[in-house]
Amino acid sequence: GVVLVLVVLIVLGAVLGSVKGYEKTLKNYTKMLKGDVTYESIEAMAPEAYWDYMEEEYELDLKEQVEELLEEDYLEEMKEELEDDCGKNFRVSYKVTDEDELDKDDLNDILDSLKEKYDISKKSVTKGYELEVEFSIKGSEDEDSNEMDLTVIKIDGKWYIYPFAAGNLF
């Protein structure tokens, strides 16, 4: 009994540990592509310093902008378009087909940009990857896939797509 529980915990820990930290970010991005968006999911797509910058530079109030997107049926129209193309109950999924850790030079270029534009300290960025990701949309009538190159970076322990994917909505 006790040995079996320990083995299950060790296996579960190994499986969970093997999942890359940026997976949650990719899942969130996939939801956005599907039109399944909430204030929280958009807010999670960029660090607080980005939202502060957007508010200062463009007088963009995130909560207000998200409410407008939802009120204007923009996301609903996006879903309907996908349903027209692929059929009802479509699914959006992704698969990372290639992953390269950013070297110091590439990471430093991003760090310089983050510091200059958003005043994000260089110490807060600890890791980054260049990913090749295949996004797939499958529905009852059709399916489609598209490969994208994405850069993901870890800032203060959280992963983000860089340049910040939230900017694609505004």
Disulfide bonds with the S-S distance in Angstrom:
none
